[in-house]
Amino acid sequence: MIFSEPLETLWQRRFGQDPPAGIPEAVVPFLRHRSVRKFLPEPIDPAVHEALIAAATSASTSSNLQLYSVVSVQDPERRARIAELCANQEQVKSCAWFVAWFADHQRLRHAAALVGEECNGLDYTEFMLMATIDVALAAERMACAAEALGLGVCYIGALRNNPPGVAELLKAPAGAVGLFGMCLGWPDPSASPAIKPRMSLDSIWHQEAFPDEASIGDYDARMTEFYQEQGMSSSASWSQKSGRRVDEHHLSGREVLREWLDKNQMGTR
Ligand SMILES: Cc1cc2nc3c(=O)[nH]c(=O)nc-3n(C[C@H](O)[C@H](O)[C@H](O)COP(=O)(O)O)c2cc1C
């Protein structure tokens, strides 16, 4: 395991405070998460691929519908093409294992059609949300299992930059829409990515009910310190950067998603 910080260090880096008493040791590995974007060239054993898929599919899934698929992309040419589709991100090319996660309605449509069921409600938003939630739960369970083995992971939302390109490359049928990719591999110890601060727990965790007003507490100040430590030159705060990130001109091609979902008969009603 290349990441082994003690609880005190992790809590300070994550929340800018000393940890409260009584944090169980078993939770500490979860606090060590960071996205890994630089990997060693070593492969991951195929048995581990299978184990990680098994961990992912063991996640809870709404009504046991399992509305998702995952496609691994290892062939060098296809990997190069998927990297191109994902804004040419280096980690997509260099990771030992790359998987693309899909919300998938077509498998249920197919199974149900064989027994004479029409699935005529599957195009409601409810089932698009259900598939999206299922994908995220399965993927994050894979991420946790991978990290428990000492692997590093990086999600790739850029998989949504060009939905038709991804569908064509991976031969996705109508009703299967790529939501994000995931890079997995052995972390390169020379890169050592930092623990990224998160908002204080009381910004996120509302006990019994929401407060009258939302608050990010001291997060802008802590993130500014983090950007400086990481040598990032921008003087914009987290609030400024994040506000701009959700500006309608920063959709990186994803403004076509509504149209793409319609075409796939997903979430249209
Ligand atoms: C759905 C999703 C998509 C993401 N897409 C990308 C991506 O395309 N490229 C990338 O480098 N990181 C990506 N990330 C990683 C986030 O940037 C990262 O999780 C966040 O900045 C917090 O940093 P940490 O994971 O190191 O704590 C993505 C994360 C999620 C959950």
The ligand as an SDF file (V2000), in Angstrom:
LIG
                    3D

 31 33  0  0  0  0  0  0  0  0999 V2000
  -18.2970   10.9240  -12.1220 C   0  0  0  0  0  0  0  0  0  0  0  0
  -16.8970   11.5040  -12.0300 C   0  0  0  0  0  0  0  0  0  0  0  0
  -16.2570   11.9340  -13.1670 C   0  0  0  0  0  0  0  0  0  0  0  0
  -14.9240   12.3970  -13.1090 C   0  0  0  0  0  0  0  0  0  0  0  0
  -14.2870   12.7250  -14.2670 N   0  0  0  0  0  0  0  0  0  0  0  0
  -12.9570   12.9990  -14.2480 C   0  0  0  0  0  0  0  0  0  0  0  0
  -12.2410   13.1770  -15.4690 C   0  0  0  0  0  0  0  0  0  0  0  0
  -12.7860   13.1190  -16.5870 O   0  0  0  0  0  0  0  0  0  0  0  0
  -10.8940   13.4030  -15.3680 N   0  0  0  0  0  0  0  0  0  0  0  0
  -10.2380   13.4630  -14.1660 C   0  0  0  0  0  0  0  0  0  0  0  0
   -9.0190   13.6520  -14.1630 O   0  0  0  0  0  0  0  0  0  0  0  0
  -10.9090   13.3150  -12.9920 N   0  0  0  0  0  0  0  0  0  0  0  0
  -12.2430   13.0740  -13.0070 C   0  0  0  0  0  0  0  0  0  0  0  0
  -12.9310   12.8580  -11.8370 N   0  0  0  0  0  0  0  0  0  0  0  0
  -12.2140   12.9170  -10.5450 C   0  0  0  0  0  0  0  0  0  0  0  0
  -12.5970   14.1760   -9.7670 C   0  0  0  0  0  0  0  0  0  0  0  0
  -11.9970   15.2920  -10.3680 O   0  0  0  0  0  0  0  0  0  0  0  0
  -12.0980   13.9930   -8.3210 C   0  0  0  0  0  0  0  0  0  0  0  0
  -12.7770   12.8930   -7.7400 O   0  0  0  0  0  0  0  0  0  0  0  0
  -12.3720   15.2430   -7.4770 C   0  0  0  0  0  0  0  0  0  0  0  0
  -11.6280   16.3410   -7.9450 O   0  0  0  0  0  0  0  0  0  0  0  0
  -11.9790   15.0010   -6.0240 C   0  0  0  0  0  0  0  0  0  0  0  0
  -10.6220   14.6110   -5.9510 O   0  0  0  0  0  0  0  0  0  0  0  0
  -10.1870   13.2450   -5.2630 P   0  0  0  0  0  0  0  0  0  0  0  0
  -10.9240   12.1290   -5.9610 O   0  0  0  0  0  0  0  0  0  0  0  0
   -8.6850   13.1510   -5.4660 O   0  0  0  0  0  0  0  0  0  0  0  0
  -10.5350   13.3440   -3.8130 O   0  0  0  0  0  0  0  0  0  0  0  0
  -14.2660   12.4640  -11.8640 C   0  0  0  0  0  0  0  0  0  0  0  0
  -14.9360   12.0740  -10.7000 C   0  0  0  0  0  0  0  0  0  0  0  0
  -16.2340   11.5900  -10.7760 C   0  0  0  0  0  0  0  0  0  0  0  0
  -16.9340   11.1240   -9.5190 C   0  0  0  0  0  0  0  0  0  0  0  0
  1  2  1  0
  2  3  1  0
  2 30  2  0
  3  4  2  0
  4  5  1  0
  4 28  1  0
  5  6  2  0
  6  7  1  0
  6 13  1  0
  7  8  2  0
  7  9  1  0
  9 10  1  0
 10 11  2  0
 10 12  1  0
 12 13  2  0
 13 14  1  0
 14 15  1  0
 14 28  1  0
 15 16  1  0
 16 17  1  0
 16 18  1  0
 18 19  1  0
 18 20  1  0
 20 21  1  0
 20 22  1  0
 22 23  1  0
 23 24  1  0
 24 25  2  0
 24 26  1  0
 24 27  1  0
 28 29  2  0
 29 30  1  0
 30 31  1  0
M  END
$$$$
